[in-house]
Amino acid sequence: MERKFPFLLVLCVLVPSLLFFTGTRATAASGDVLVFADLNWDSAQVHNRIAKFILENGYGYKIQFTPGATITLFAGLVRGDVDVNMECWVENQQEAYDKAIAEGSVMDLGANFPDSWQGWLVPTYVIKGDPKRGIKPMAPDLKSVFDMPKYWELFKDPEDPNKGRFYTCVPGWECEKINEKKFKTYGLDKTYNIFAPGSDAALNGSMAAAYKKGEPWFGYYWAPTWVLGKFDMTPLEEPPYDPKIWEKSYKCAYPAVRVNIIVNSDLSKKAPDVVEFLKKYETTQAMANKFLAYMQDNRASTEDAAKWFLKEYDAVWTQWVPAEAAAKVKAALK
């Protein structure tokens, strides 16, 4: 599984992709066929299908998806084999991004969603309780990572009852190494053990199992993801991100990550109306969490999630397009 955070994906970015880019530019006499990078994670694919539904039904374009991984599809965007990348996690590919921007081969149209996040968290009911489920607050004054040592017994490790348990990210991801260092600099190694689930499914499964039972859970996760759209979790406060502190000890919050819409520069000539639409296209992490949770709860496809978004967030997407296009999209949704 490939995710999109700079410290989750560094390994993927550094290792040459095993996927060879075989897509070719789709062409039509009228120039109305556009190619989108169909990156291999759900949120990017849903955004692609939201844009596809709007552009095909509201503007009359034809949209083609080219599947692949981060490196290959960004290279395709630079070459012009791909027209649009709806989720470019800039810091994941900073060097390639900077070079492409400087060369003028791609254009950055701004944030898709400006509030991506990763960090450490606990279920909100641990702090506030949940009267509907009969759960009383377990740690009502818990706010930050520095409060965790006094609550280690609440998060007791079933394999070592003398310490609490912290669920870190998947082995092999860069965030595993970072979490280990943060863990020690915060002094939590004295009262907690680090537990590394073998996969993303095991990590979110541990959170889901604890949440269903109303039990404590302490660990790392990121957004947008379906689990944070489905479960009410509270991030633990950390010192604000500081690049000098980060470089030295990681004793601060993870840095924010830019998630931008990037297009091949020729698109401004080929389809200027699409560029204007994509400049206005902006969502939030919370919206992505919600449509990912919708997919999980309903076993829905990315196409289903796109239509759900368009119906659920009518007031949002209608601001991106002319009234005539909005009317056509609404008619197609019925």
Salt bridges, closest charged atoms under 4 A:
ASP38 OD2 - ARG49 NH2 2.86
GLU56 OE2 - LYS52 NZ 3.00
ASP81 OD2 - ARG79 NE 2.73
ASP83 OD1 - ARG25 NH1 3.00
ASP83 OD1 - LYS270 NZ 2.98
GLU91 OE2 - ARG258 NE 3.16
ASP141 OD2 - LYS150 NZ 3.22
ASP157 OD1 - ARG165 NH2 2.92
GLU159 OE2 - ARG165 NH2 3.70
GLU238 OE1 - LYS182 NZ 2.65
GLU276 OE2 - LYS279 NZ 3.55
ASP297 OD1 - LYS230 NZ 2.63
GLU303 OE2 - ARG49 NE 3.16
ASP314 OD2 - LYS330 NZ 3.67
GLU324 OE2 - LYS328 NZ 3.72
